């Protein structure tokens, strides 16, 4: 089953929504390692990054739809949503 999560870069005031079928912590480690082009400007060592699991127990298709739907929501004033590169 898949999970939907949000990464909030409180330093840059940017949010990223993603999905994973594994552990969210492991996915964040992959982001830190530079495996996500959309987050290439984030400095995981210096920026304050907050992780939140939004939903779990979803099918891959449901998780993808939910993450993309969340990306379309208006962010808080002064914040920006980082679009995922996936389908």
N, C-alpha and C positions, 0 to 999 in steps of 0.2 A: 504494500500500500504506500501511497505517496503522501508527502507533506508539502505544505506551502509555508514559506517563511519570508520575513522581511529583515533586511539589513538596513540600519539607519546610520549614516555617517554624520554624527552630530557636529563634527568639525567643519565639514564641507556643506552641511545641510542638504544632503542627498539621500534618497531612499532607493532601494533595489528590492524587487520581489522576485522570488525564485521558487523552484520546486525540486524535490529530490525524493528518490525512493529509498535512500539510505538515511544515515543519521545527519541531522542538520549540522552538527559540529564538524563532521568530516567534509561536508560540502563547503563550509566556511574556510576550512584549511585549504581546500582546492582554490577558492577565491584568493586567499592570501598568497598562494604560490604563483599567482598571476595567470591562472587558467581561464579567466573570464575577461574577455576583451573590454566589455562594458565597464568594468571596475578597474581598469588599468591605471587610472589616475589616483586611486585610493591608496593611501599609505597605512596599511593595517598595523604598523608599529607605532606610528605617531598620531594618527587620527583616532578619535573616540568612535568606535563601532559598536552598535547595540544590535543584538540578534533577538528576534522574536518569532516563535512558531505560531503561525496564524491558524492553520488547520491541519488535521492529520486523518489518516484512514480513508483517503480519497483514491480513486483510480488515477492512473497517469493522465488520462484525458481530462478528468474533472480538475485535477491539480493544475494542469496547463491552462485551462479556461479560467480558473479562479485567479491565478497569478496575473494573467493578461488583463482580467477585469480590474484587479487592484491597481495595475499600472495606469489605468485610465482615470482613476479617481484624482480629484484635485488635491494636491499636497497642501500641508499647512503653509501659511504665508511665509515667503522667503525660502521655501524648500523646493527642490527639484526631484522629479522621478527619473531614474536611470532605466531606460528601456532594455529589456532582455534581447539577446540575439537569437533566441530559439523560436520555434514555430508557435 
